[in-house]
Amino acid sequence: MPQDIPAGLRADRFVVLDCETTGFSPERGDRMVSLALVTVERGVITERWSSLVDPGRDTGPVHIHGITNAEAAAAPRFASLVPEILRRLDGAVLVAHNVGFDLRFLAMELELAGSDRLPATALDTLRLARRFLPELDNHRLTTCVAALGIPHRAHRADSDAEVTAVLLGELLRRAAENGHTDLSRLSAPAEEVLRQERRKRVRCDADTDGITAGHRDAHLVIAEWWGGAGGWLAALETLRAEGCPEAGRLWGWFGGMLCGETSVFGPPSPALAREALRTGLRLQLADPGTAHREDVGQIVTHLATLDRGARTPAHLLGLYPDSAAAIAALPACAGCWSCDALGLCDTGSAGGALVSHYGAATPHADELAGHLPLLAAAGERAALGRGARYAGQVWERQDRVAEAVRLWHWALDHGARDPVIFNRLSMHHERRRDHATALALCEQALATRPATGTARATWDAITRRAARCRRHLSAVG
């Protein structure tokens, strides 16, 4: 950290926190899977500490943070790390890039471990970057450090914390140039940051004009986290009776939190969670014009959580036929992998969650295949393709190739567009010298290929196969 920073800014002991998590919402049961703490004293990094954390559940987006379930299962639980964490945080200013995110997870993990000892002060390098790096197009950590020439390996807690500590020095230097001599106008009480962050996540407005006193009181219960599960349940019943447009989303959020242990509601309550999630979904889908796939998707994800460990996903199957079809009919999100690769949205799909329950290497491929007609009837064409691919590839490994081929043809006939199915099916026919069928499959695939998107290698393989089949048919014709 540069030494030209005024002593009033350098004198504080800073601890930079970064954590990788299973998702975005600790209130809904997401947990830490790793964290790193980098200590800065008088402008110099003096300590570095990091650890993987066993979240007690699936680690979530492995493609982002790179931490597998096996790695996390071998790591310590957060509660065993608390003494080490508190020792480092004691008396320090907590620093993070988007500090509210990391603070929400830290507070929840500490609360679950029986501690409420947060640092007194929080400093947000994202907020400082917006003030003192206005020339940047955005202020994501990767953008900020790239602009300053700081080497970085993104989405690794130790690397993110390290570069945030370096970024902090530059931001404090720029703050000093703008007349700041201490942190009084740069930082905030950690408890206040946490309260504002939690309230913002609820998005529940008690100040709306024209609502009844009961409606307003119900919003306040939720916005201020009052009353435990009983208080929230009564408040949500009021919101439903009042026709509150937020009721469906909030019922779903409540149900999601009840799926796992939280400091707000205690141990999991699966039965109440199921009813709350179903209520939230019914309210969301009652007006498809206002339903959002992301909010619906949260509810479906938590119903899938209730099915975890069971052979048959009963909660997800319970969404058929009506709810699954209603979700499939919602407008596409235009931002998910499936929209990008297939032009078919899978966000919030009951079928997508059902297929994920079985997985690519499922030992129950026949059972999965037996559910695929439900997906076809509901119009879940993206999930149908992935499910047929999973089941068929398992059958291939079991030398049940003819059954796999029949399943894949059936899935395509019912609207699946999965490029892997087109690739493997056309490969199957090319190997058997049925070049006409192979070419027809390739052309059918390429006619549905999005103008942009992922899965390029698969599409390129289909394009090359189409060219080979054309040459062969031309030579024998």
C-alpha positions in Angstrom: 0.0 0.0 0.0 1.6 3.3 -1.0 3.3 5.2 1.8 2.0 8.6 0.6 -1.4 7.8 2.1 -2.1 10.0 5.1 -1.4 8.4 8.5 -5.1 8.7 9.4 -6.0 6.3 6.6 -3.0 4.0 7.1 -3.3 3.6 10.9 -6.3 1.3 10.9 -5.8 -2.4 10.7 -7.7 -3.8 7.7 -8.8 -7.4 7.1 -9.8 -8.1 3.6 -12.4 -10.9 3.3 -13.5 -12.8 0.2 -15.6 -15.9 0.2 -16.8 -18.4 -2.4 -20.3 -19.7 -1.8 -22.9 -22.2 -3.0 -25.2 -19.4 -4.2 -26.2 -15.8 -3.6 -28.5 -16.0 -0.7 -27.4 -17.1 2.8 -31.0 -16.3 4.0 -32.2 -19.1 1.7 -29.6 -21.6 3.0 -26.6 -20.9 0.8 -23.3 -21.4 2.6 -19.6 -20.6 2.3 -17.3 -23.1 0.5 -14.1 -21.2 1.0 -12.9 -17.9 2.6 -9.7 -15.9 2.7 -8.6 -13.2 5.1 -5.7 -10.8 4.2 -4.5 -8.5 6.9 -3.1 -5.1 6.1 -1.4 -3.0 8.8 0.1 0.4 8.3 -0.1 0.0 4.5 1.6 -3.5 4.4 0.1 -7.0 4.0 1.2 -8.8 7.1 -0.9 -12.0 7.1 -2.7 -14.3 4.7 -5.0 -17.0 5.7 -7.5 -19.1 3.7 -9.5 -22.3 4.1 -12.0 -24.5 2.2 -15.2 -25.0 4.1 -17.6 -27.9 4.2 -21.0 -26.3 3.5 -22.9 -29.5 4.5 -24.6 -29.4 1.1 -23.9 -29.4 -2.6 -21.2 -26.8 -3.4 -23.2 -25.2 -6.2 -21.5 -23.6 -9.3 -18.3 -25.6 -9.5 -17.7 -24.1 -13.0 -17.3 -20.7 -11.2 -15.4 -21.4 -8.0 -13.8 -24.8 -8.9 -14.6 -26.5 -5.6 -16.0 -30.0 -5.9 -18.3 -31.8 -3.5 -15.4 -34.2 -2.6 -13.0 -31.3 -1.9 -15.6 -29.5 0.3 -16.5 -32.7 2.2 -12.9 -33.1 3.3 -12.7 -29.5 4.6 -13.6 -28.3 8.1 -17.0 -27.0 9.0 -17.2 -23.3 9.5 -17.9 -23.6 13.3 -14.4 -25.1 13.8 -12.8 -22.1 12.0 -14.6 -19.5 14.1 -11.8 -19.0 16.7 -9.2 -18.4 14.0 -11.5 -16.0 12.1 -12.5 -14.0 15.1 -8.9 -13.6 16.2 -8.0 -12.1 12.9 -11.1 -9.9 12.7 -10.8 -8.6 16.3 -10.4 -4.8 16.2 -10.0 -4.7 12.4 -11.9 -2.8 9.7 -13.6 -5.4 7.5 -12.9 -4.8 3.8 -14.5 -6.6 0.8 -15.4 -5.8 -2.8 -19.2 -5.5 -2.4 -18.8 -5.9 1.3 -22.5 -6.4 1.9 -22.4 -9.7 0.1 -19.5 -11.1 2.1 -20.9 -9.6 5.3 -24.2 -11.3 4.9 -22.5 -14.7 4.5 -20.1 -14.0 7.4 -22.9 -12.9 9.7 -25.0 -16.0 8.8 -22.2 -18.4 9.3 -21.2 -16.8 12.6 -24.8 -16.9 13.8 -25.2 -20.5 12.9 -22.0 -21.2 14.9 -23.4 -19.4 17.9 -21.5 -16.1 17.6 -22.6 -12.6 16.9 -19.2 -10.9 17.0 -19.0 -8.9 13.8 -16.3 -6.3 13.2 -17.4 -2.8 14.2 -16.6 -1.1 10.9 -17.0 -2.2 7.2 -15.3 -0.7 4.1 -16.5 -1.4 0.6 -13.9 -1.2 -2.2 -16.7 -1.5 -4.7 -18.3 1.7 -3.4 -14.9 3.4 -3.3 -14.1 2.3 -6.8 -17.3 3.9 -8.1 -16.2 7.1 -6.5 -12.5 7.2 -7.3 -12.3 5.2 -10.5 -15.1 6.9 -12.5 -13.4 6.3 -15.8 -14.1 2.6 -15.8 -17.0 1.1 -17.7 -17.9 -1.0 -14.7 -16.5 -1.6 -11.3 -16.3 -5.4 -11.0 -13.2 -6.6 -9.2 -11.7 -8.0 -12.4 -12.2 -4.7 -14.2 -10.7 -2.6 -11.5 -7.6 -4.7 -11.0 -7.1 -5.2 -14.8 -7.2 -1.4 -15.2 -4.5 -1.0 -12.5 -2.4 -3.8 -13.9 -2.8 -6.1 -10.9 -2.4 -9.9 -11.7 -5.5 -11.8 -10.7 -7.0 -15.3 -10.8 -10.8 -14.6 -10.5 -13.3 -16.5 -8.3 -10.6 -17.9 -6.0 -11.1 -16.6 -2.5 -7.3 -16.2 -1.8 -6.6 -14.5 -5.0 -9.6 -12.2 -4.8 -8.8 -11.2 -1.2 -5.1 -10.5 -2.2 -5.9 -8.3 -5.1 -8.6 -6.5 -3.1 -6.0 -5.6 -0.5 -3.8 -4.2 -3.3 -6.8 -2.3 -4.8 -7.6 -0.9 -1.3 -4.2 0.8 -1.2 -4.8 2.6 -4.6 -8.3 3.6 -3.6 -7.2 5.0 -0.3 -4.5 7.0 -2.1 -7.1 8.4 -4.4 -9.4 9.2 -1.5 -6.5 11.1 0.1 -6.1 13.1 -3.1 -9.8 14.0 -2.7 -9.3 15.4 0.8 -10.0 12.4 3.0 -7.8 12.1 6.1 -9.5 9.3 7.9 -12.2 6.7 7.3 -15.1 8.6 8.7 -16.7 9.4 5.4 -15.5 6.2 3.6 -16.6 3.4 6.0 -19.8 2.5 7.8 -20.8 0.5 10.9 -20.9 -3.2 9.9 -24.2 -3.8 11.7 -25.8 -1.0 9.7 -24.4 -2.3 6.4 -25.8 -5.8 7.3 -29.2 -4.4 8.2 -29.5 -2.5 5.0 -28.3 -5.4 2.9 -30.8 -7.8 4.4 -33.6 -5.4 4.0 -32.7 -4.7 0.4 -32.7 -8.4 -0.3 -36.3 -8.7 1.0 -37.5 -6.0 -1.5 -40.5 -5.5 0.7 -41.9 -2.0 0.8 -44.0 -0.9 3.9 -44.0 2.7 2.6 -46.3 2.0 -0.4 -49.1 4.5 -0.6 -52.7 3.2 -0.3 -52.1 -0.1 1.5 -54.0 -1.0 4.7 -52.5 -0.9 8.2 -52.4 -4.7 8.3 -50.7 -4.9 4.9 -48.1 -2.4 6.1 -47.5 -4.2 9.4 -47.0 -7.5 7.4 -44.3 -5.8 5.3 -42.6 -4.5 8.4 -42.5 -8.0 10.0 -40.6 -9.3 6.9 -38.5 -6.2 6.3 -37.2 -6.1 9.9 -37.0 -9.9 10.3 -39.4 -10.0 13.2 -41.4 -12.9 14.7 -39.6 -16.0 13.6 -41.3 -18.5 11.4 -44.7 -18.0 13.1 -44.5 -14.2 12.6 -43.5 -14.6 9.0 -46.2 -17.1 8.3 -48.9 -14.8 9.7 -47.5 -11.8 7.7 -47.4 -13.8 4.5 -51.0 -14.9 4.9 -51.9 -11.3 5.3 -50.0 -10.4 2.1 -51.8 -13.1 0.2 -55.2 -12.0 1.5 -54.4 -8.4 0.6 -53.4 -9.4 -3.0 -49.9 -8.0 -2.5 -47.9 -8.4 -5.8 -44.9 -9.4 -3.8 -46.7 -12.2 -2.0 -45.7 -15.0 -4.3 -42.0 -14.2 -4.3 -41.9 -13.8 -0.5 -43.7 -17.0 0.1 -41.2 -18.7 -2.1 -38.3 -17.0 -0.3 -39.7 -18.1 3.1 -40.1 -21.7 1.9 -36.5 -21.7 0.6 -35.1 -20.6 3.9 -37.0 -23.4 5.7 -35.3 -26.0 3.5 -32.1 -25.7 5.4 -30.8 -24.5 8.7 -30.7 -20.7 9.1 -30.1 -18.4 12.0 -33.5 -16.7 11.3 -35.7 -19.8 11.5 -33.6 -22.5 13.0 -33.4 -26.1 11.8 -35.0 -27.2 8.5 -38.8 -27.6 8.4 -39.4 -29.6 5.3 -43.2 -29.9 5.6 -43.7 -26.2 6.1 -41.2 -25.5 3.4 -43.1 -27.6 0.9 -46.4 -25.8 1.6 -44.8 -22.4 1.5 -43.0 -23.2 -1.8 -46.2 -24.5 -3.4 -48.1 -21.4 -2.2 -45.4 -19.2 -3.7 -45.5 -21.0 -7.0 -49.3 -20.9 -7.2 -49.3 -17.1 -6.6 -46.4 -16.5 -9.0 -48.1 -18.5 -11.8 -51.6 -17.1 -11.2 -50.6 -14.0 -13.2 -48.1 -15.2 -15.9 -47.7 -11.7 -17.1 -45.9 -10.6 -14.0 -44.1 -13.9 -13.1 -40.3 -13.9 -13.5 -38.5 -17.1 -14.4 -35.7 -16.3 -11.9 -38.2 -16.1 -9.0 -40.0 -19.2 -10.1 -36.6 -20.9 -10.6 -35.7 -20.2 -7.0 -38.9 -22.0 -5.9 -38.2 -25.0 -8.2 -34.6 -25.2 -6.9 -35.8 -25.4 -3.4 -38.3 -28.1 -4.2 -35.4 -30.0 -5.7 -33.6 -29.5 -2.4 -36.4 -31.3 -0.6 -35.9 -34.2 -3.1 -32.2 -34.5 -2.4 -31.2 -38.0 -1.4 -34.5 -39.5 -2.5 -34.4 -42.0 -5.4 -37.5 -40.5 -7.0 -38.0 -36.7 -7.0 -41.5 -36.6 -5.7 -41.7 -32.9 -5.1 -40.6 -32.1 -8.7 -42.9 -34.7 -10.2 -45.8 -33.1 -8.2 -45.4 -30.0 -10.5 -46.8 -32.0 -13.4 -48.8 -31.4 -15.5 -50.1 -27.9 -14.8 -47.3 -26.0 -13.0 -44.5 -27.4 -15.2 -46.4 -26.5 -18.4 -47.1 -23.0 -17.0 -43.5 -22.4 -16.2 -42.4 -23.7 -19.7 -44.8 -21.2 -21.2 -43.2 -18.2 -19.5 -41.1 -15.8 -21.7 -37.5 -16.9 -22.1 -35.0 -15.3 -19.9 -32.6 -14.8 -22.9 -29.6 -15.1 -20.6 -29.2 -18.8 -19.6 -26.9 -21.3 -21.2 -29.9 -23.1 -22.8 -31.2 -19.8 -24.4 -27.7 -19.3 -25.7 -26.9 -22.8 -26.9 -30.4 -24.0 -28.0 -32.7 -21.0 -28.3 -34.8 -22.8 -25.7 -35.1 -21.5 -22.1 -34.5 -23.9 -19.2 -34.5 -21.3 -16.4 -37.0 -22.4 -13.6 -37.9 -25.5 -15.5 -39.3 -28.3 -13.4 -37.9 -30.7 -16.0 -34.5 -29.2 -15.8 -34.4 -29.8 -12.1 -35.8 -33.3 -12.5 -33.1 -34.2 -15.0 -30.4 -32.7 -12.7 -31.8 -34.9 -9.9 -30.8 -38.0 -11.9 -27.6 -36.6 -13.4 -25.5 -37.5 -16.4 -24.3 -40.9 -15.0 -27.5 -41.9 -13.3 -27.9 -45.6 -12.3 -31.6 -45.1 -12.9 -31.6 -44.3 -16.6 -34.8 -46.3 -17.3 -36.6 -44.4 -14.6 -35.4 -41.1 -16.0 -36.5 -42.2 -19.5 -39.9 -43.1 -18.1 -40.4 -39.5 -17.0 -39.5 -37.9 -20.3 -43.1 -38.0 -21.7 -44.1 -35.7 -18.9 -41.5 -33.2 -20.1 -42.6 -33.5 -23.7 -46.2 -32.9 -22.7 -45.3 -29.9 -20.7 -43.3 -28.4 -23.6 -40.0 -28.5 -21.7 -38.0 -29.1 -24.9 -34.6 -28.1 -23.5 -34.9 -30.4 -20.5 -36.3 -33.2 -22.7 -33.2 -33.1 -24.8 -30.8 -33.2 -21.9 -32.8 -36.0 -20.2 -32.8 -38.1 -23.3 -29.1 -37.5 -23.8 -28.3 -38.6 -20.2 -30.5 -41.7 -20.4 -29.3 -42.6 -23.9 -25.6 -42.3 -23.1 -26.0 -44.5 -20.1 -27.7 -47.1 -22.3 -24.9 -46.8 -24.8 -22.4 -47.7 -22.1 -24.6 -50.7 -21.2 -24.6 -51.9 -24.9 -28.2 -50.9 -25.3 -27.4 -48.8 -28.4 -30.7 -49.6 -30.3 -32.7 -48.4 -27.3 -30.7 -45.2 -27.1 -31.2 -44.5 -30.8 -34.9 -45.0 -30.5 -35.1 -42.7 -27.5 -33.1 -40.0 -29.3 -35.3 -40.2 -32.4 -38.3 -40.0 -30.2 -37.0 -36.9 -28.4 -36.2 -35.1 -31.6 -39.7 -35.9 -32.9 -41.0 -34.2 -29.8 -39.1 -31.0 -30.2 -35.7 -31.6 -28.5 -32.8 -29.7 -30.0 -29.9 -30.9 -28.0 -26.8 -30.7 -30.2 -25.2 -33.7 -28.5 -28.2 -35.9 -29.5 -27.9 -34.7 -33.1 -24.2 -35.3 -33.0 -24.3 -38.8 -31.6 -27.4 -39.9 -33.6 -25.9 -38.7 -36.9 -22.6 -40.3 -35.9 -24.5 -43.6 -35.3 -26.0 -43.5 -38.8 -22.8 -42.4 -40.5 -20.9 -45.3 -39.0 -23.6 -47.7 -40.4 -23.2 -46.0 -43.8 -26.7 -44.6 -43.7 -25.4 -41.3 -45.0 -28.8 -40.0 -46.1 -30.3 -40.3 -42.6 -27.1 -38.9 -41.1 -27.2 -35.9 -43.4 -30.9 -35.3 -42.7 -30.1 -35.2 -39.0 -27.2 -32.8 -39.5 -29.3 -30.5 -41.6 -32.1 -30.6 -39.1 -29.6 -29.7 -36.4 -28.0 -26.9 -38.3 -31.3 -25.4 -39.2 -32.0 -24.9 -35.5 -28.5 -23.6 -34.5 -28.6 -20.2 -32.9 -26.7 -17.5 -34.6 -24.4 -17.1 -31.6 -23.9 -19.3 -28.6 -21.9 -22.0 -26.9 -21.4 -25.7 -27.7 -19.4 -24.6 -30.7 -17.3 -27.8 -30.9 -20.4 -29.9 -31.2 -21.9 -27.7 -33.9 -18.6 -27.8 -35.8 -18.6 -31.6 -35.6 -22.1 -31.7 -37.1 -21.1 -29.3 -39.8 -18.1 -31.5 -40.8 -20.2 -34.6 -40.8 -22.8 -33.0 -43.0 -20.1 -32.2 -45.5 -18.7 -35.7 -45.5 -22.2 -37.2 -46.0 -22.9 -34.8 -48.9 -19.6 -35.9 -50.6 -20.3 -39.5 -50.1 -23.9 -39.3 -51.5 -22.6 -37.2 -54.4 -19.9 -39.8 -55.2 -22.4 -42.7 -55.2 -25.1 -40.8 -56.9 
